[in-house]
């Protein structure tokens, strides 16, 4: 017998998946200590950069030279 999920169950699963993904990004950001002292938008960009290029050799902020 095949039972389908109702709309409420689908919405709950999507919310749960989004929460899990957000939690993973928060833990990743904390582990990398992204951009201490940088504004939030800059930290978000640094996180995306590190996730897309984990072997990147860029270790200094281009604008201020601080390590991140």
Buried (B, 14 or more C-beta within 10 A) or exposed (E): EEEEEEEEEEEEEEEEEEEEEEEEBEEEBEEBEBBEEBEEEBBBEBBEBBEEEEEEEEEEBEEEEEEB
